[in-house]
Amino acid sequence: MLEIIEKEMREHQKTFERVFEELRFHIYTASMICVEALKNQKKIILFGNGGSAADAQHIAAELVGRFKKERRALPAIALTTDTSALTAIGNDYGFEDIFSRQIEALAEQGDVAVGISTSGNSANVIKALEVAKESGCKSVGLIGRDGGKMAGVCDASVIVPSNDTARIQEMHIMIGHIICAAIDEAF
C-alpha cells in the first residue's frame, strides 16, 4: 500500500514540475482573459463532464463566493448544475448540445467560456466553445494529453502534459485556483 501511495505522489510531483516549467505563460494568458472580462462587467461560464464538471462548479463557487481574499462577488456560473436543463436538452437535442444550448441562451459578447476536458475531445465541450466564439465570447480551455480538438478552438489553451486522467484533473484544479488567485489580486 505504501508503494502505491508513494508512486501516486511521485507521479503528481512529476506532472506538477512539467506544468510549472511549461505552462506559466499559458496560465497567465488564461488569467488575464478572465480578469479583463470581469473588469468589463462580464461573466465567466464554466463547463465540463464528470470530474471536469465538478471542477467547473468548484471554480465558479470560488468566484461567486470568495477564494482567499474578501472582495465583491464575481459573476460566474457552471453549466453543469441545472439538472432540469441538462436532462431536457439531452433528451430533446442530444448530449452533444447540453452546454451549447445553455451558452446560446446565457452567453453575451465579452463573456469568457471555460471548457474543461482531460482529453480535449469532448464533443459537447467543443460545440459549446464554438457557439461561445460565435457569440463574441473569449474562450479558455483547461485540457490534458495533446490538447485534442479543443486546443484549436480556444483563445487560450492550458494543456497539462500528461496522459493520466487523475494527474490532469489534479493540475486542472490547481490551475483553476491559480486563476482565482490572479482574479483575487485584480479585485
Secondary structure as UniProt FT lines:
FT   HELIX           2..22
FT   HELIX           24..39
FT   TURN            40..41
FT   STRAND          44..48
FT   HELIX           51..64
FT   STRAND          76..78
FT   TURN            79..80
FT   HELIX           83..92
FT   HELIX           95..97
FT   TURN            98..99
FT   HELIX           100..106
FT   TURN            109..110
FT   STRAND          112..117
FT   HELIX           123..134
FT   TURN            135..136
FT   STRAND          138..143
FT   TURN            145..146
FT   HELIX           149..152
FT   STRAND          156..159
FT   HELIX           165..186
//
